Amino acid sequence: MTTNPTNSGSESPTELQPNPPADLEAPKSAVGSPSPASKSNDPTFIYVICQNGAEAATKLELMSASLNLNLAFSRPGFITFKVDSRNQLTERFSLPSTLARTYGWSLGKSVGDEATELVEQIAQHPKLAAAKHIHIWQRDPVLPGRNGFEPGVSELAAAIGELFGSTKVVKKNGQWINRVAKPGDLVFDIVMVEPNEWWYGYHFADTIAQRWPGGVPMMDTTIETCSRAYFKLKEALLWSGITIKPGDICAEVGSAPGGASQLLLEMGAQVIGIDPAEMEPEILEHENFTFIRRRSSEVKKRDLRDVKWLIVDVNAAPKFTLDAVTELVQHPSIDVKGIILTIKLLERKLIGEIPKLMAQVKALGFQVVKSRQLAFNRNEFCLVGVKDKFVLRSGKKTKKIGKPGPESKPKSEPESEAKPEWIVESTPESGLEPKPESETKSDS
Ligand SMILES: C[S@@+](CC[C@H](N)C(=O)[O-])C[C@H]1O[C@@H](n2cnc3c(N)ncnc32)[C@H](O)[C@@H]1O
């Protein structure tokens, strides 16, 4: 059965009152045609994907942004909002959100116990025929990292993707299934909210994360790593456009046990780890790794004088992280090009402080400041700052650092997919390129 989205959600929208913070940017709405809502009187809905358990915080963040959104439906990791005709969202809208992993216009849902029937029903939708890509994924069942779960296209979603691939429509139109979209491509999305309840909609791949199925970079999460921080940092680099080159000196505050250092060493960087706790022996013994077994406040600043990239991942309150960063980057002997911070969301109310934290980082001299709750983050988000937006333009070299994740393989590679997506260095693309303005922004 196919239905339109309804107000059958489990949570009341009235529990969250809009309270717009003055410094949260209005949505970027200049690109594209007017929103579907402004073209007719029909109710129009958007869907938003977030981390499992982050729904209330995501709603709070979005409803604070004066977008005329009303909560319609909510499940862990999946939310829909009704958008009224006064909304400012264009068809290619962008949400001013740190927590929204990806989003798009919702077209409804199909419910049924037979996968083949659901596939046939959804495949009839005219928007699917018009799309270049089909992305299909399951909402996160639990917090990433719990019980071995990691976000991405599950085996079930990959199998359903193959069913879509065998439909007449897809055979005729040749859509790519669960592949990374090219910048600007129209993507038809199917979110398996429950095994028998699939919601569908569409979006345009206007940012790097919108090019990934479900907003999750495709990477092999079965490889052996010292910690999950390996995947976190890999996603942070892909999303932010920061390119670490061989020989770059990177310092990581909170480096133990060593997942992030492992990635940096694989990329050919020189790594200085700072942590009072123990590193994994394989990291400690690496010729390009130097360990300062101390707290950040006890580090001699001259030991960090050639550091280009500062990574901070300490299990402490945001204020502690910001104070530690401030102390380091304001020291006259230190001149980093960029910082990659993990900010712990110890309480939900910290969501309201994200714009303030970003402004603080900007005041330290970072021209571009971006935030995002990465798919591989847990109760935390990533905040990056670079002093010169042009460092975000990556070189032409590509470097493989792992294997591709599960996906439905097309019969032949489309031109844009000549380079695999598990690269860290890539040619500039819409989501990686610095925006023209040098404003502090929240960018999903
Ligand atoms: C989440 S773990 C970091 C994981 C690490 N980035 C990795 O790649 O495996 C947090 C680390 O922060 C360290 N830490 C806490 N306070 C610190 C401080 N003041 N200075 C340096 N490290 C600190 C802890 O000892 C802990 O190892």
The ligand as a Tripos MOL2 file, in Angstrom:
@<TRIPOS>MOLECULE
LIG
   27    29     1     0     0
SMALL
NO_CHARGES

@<TRIPOS>ATOM
      1 C1         38.1320    9.0890   22.3670 C.3       1 LIG1
      2 S1         39.7370    8.8030   22.9380 S.3       1 LIG1
      3 C2         40.6790    9.2280   21.5340 C.3       1 LIG1
      4 C3         40.7000    8.1900   20.4610 C.3       1 LIG1
      5 C4         41.8500    8.4370   19.5020 C.3       1 LIG1
      6 N1         41.6820    9.6750   18.7820 N.3       1 LIG1
      7 C5         42.0900    7.3400   18.5320 C.2       1 LIG1
      8 O1         42.3400    7.6440   17.3580 O.co2     1 LIG1
      9 O2         42.0800    6.1620   18.9000 O.co2     1 LIG1
     10 C6         39.9960   10.1510   23.9850 C.3       1 LIG1
     11 C7         41.4240   10.2590   24.5040 C.3       1 LIG1
     12 O3         41.5660   11.5550   25.0600 O.3       1 LIG1
     13 C8         42.5980   11.4450   26.0160 C.3       1 LIG1
     14 N2         42.6330   12.6900   26.8240 N.ar      1 LIG1
     15 C9         41.7550   13.1300   27.7440 C.ar      1 LIG1
     16 N3         42.1530   14.3160   28.2400 N.ar      1 LIG1
     17 C10        43.3070   14.6350   27.6010 C.ar      1 LIG1
     18 C11        44.2030   15.7440   27.6650 C.ar      1 LIG1
     19 N4         43.9870   16.7600   28.4860 N.pl3     1 LIG1
     20 N5         45.2720   15.7500   26.8460 N.ar      1 LIG1
     21 C12        45.5170   14.7270   26.0190 C.ar      1 LIG1
     22 N6         44.7050   13.6510   25.9090 N.ar      1 LIG1
     23 C13        43.6170   13.6100   26.6980 C.ar      1 LIG1
     24 C14        42.2400   10.1840   26.7670 C.3       1 LIG1
     25 O4         43.3480    9.6620   27.4860 O.3       1 LIG1
     26 C15        41.7670    9.2860   25.6140 C.3       1 LIG1
     27 O5         42.8080    8.4380   25.1950 O.3       1 LIG1
@<TRIPOS>BOND
     1     1     2 1
     2     2     3 1
     3     2    10 1
     4     3     4 1
     5     4     5 1
     6     5     6 1
     7     5     7 1
     8     7     8 2
     9     7     9 1
    10    10    11 1
    11    11    12 1
    12    11    26 1
    13    12    13 1
    14    13    14 1
    15    13    24 1
    16    14    15 ar
    17    14    23 ar
    18    15    16 ar
    19    16    17 ar
    20    17    18 ar
    21    17    23 ar
    22    18    19 1
    23    18    20 ar
    24    20    21 ar
    25    21    22 ar
    26    22    23 ar
    27    24    25 1
    28    24    26 1
    29    26    27 1
@<TRIPOS>SUBSTRUCTURE
     1 LIG1         1 GROUP 0 **** ****
